[in-house]
């Protein structure tokens, strides 16, 4: 791996963030400082933590940041469900997002496994 930009998990989470911003732009204006902001922050946190961890000098720190990214992924999944329950997000969109979240989570878990097994 040369940089975080070479990681599929990072690339896919950047794409997810872009779509989160597009989706939340249609949320009600009264949600701008609450749910919209929360969803956007948790989404941005995913590739940011992957990048920060990759930029660290130690494998152990990288793994820690990857776990933080997984935590942000769980937050995003929860917040999207809330948005769906409030009818801000159609159920089909939620299903699509959850599938993407699952793929990225598996990519991060695979990276963690790889780093733990690497001498």
GIBELLIN-V754334 format. One record per pair of residues at least 24 apart in sequence whose ideal C-beta (glycine too) atoms are under 7 Angstrom apart, sorted by the first residue. I is the first residue (numbers start at 1). J is the second residue. D is the distance in Angstrom with one decimal. If there is no record, write none. Layout:
BEGIN
I;J;D
I;J;D
END
This chain:
BEGIN
3;54;6.6
4;50;5.6
4;51;4.3
4;54;3.7
4;55;7.0
7;50;6.4
7;111;6.8
8;107;5.4
9;50;5.9
9;104;5.6
9;107;3.8
9;108;4.9
9;111;6.1
10;47;5.2
10;50;4.7
10;51;6.5
12;103;6.7
12;104;5.1
12;107;6.7
13;46;4.3
13;47;4.1
13;50;6.6
13;104;5.4
14;47;5.0
16;43;6.2
16;100;5.7
16;104;6.7
17;43;4.7
17;44;5.6
17;47;6.4
23;89;6.7
23;93;6.9
27;88;5.1
35;79;6.6
35;82;6.6
35;83;6.2
38;79;5.4
39;76;6.6
39;79;4.7
39;80;6.8
39;83;6.7
42;72;4.9
42;75;4.0
42;76;4.3
42;79;6.2
43;76;5.4
45;72;3.9
46;72;4.9
46;73;5.8
59;115;5.3
59;118;6.9
62;115;6.2
63;112;5.6
63;115;5.4
63;116;6.8
66;108;5.3
66;111;6.1
66;112;5.2
69;108;5.8
70;105;6.2
70;108;5.7
73;101;5.6
73;104;6.6
73;105;5.4
76;101;6.6
77;101;5.3
END
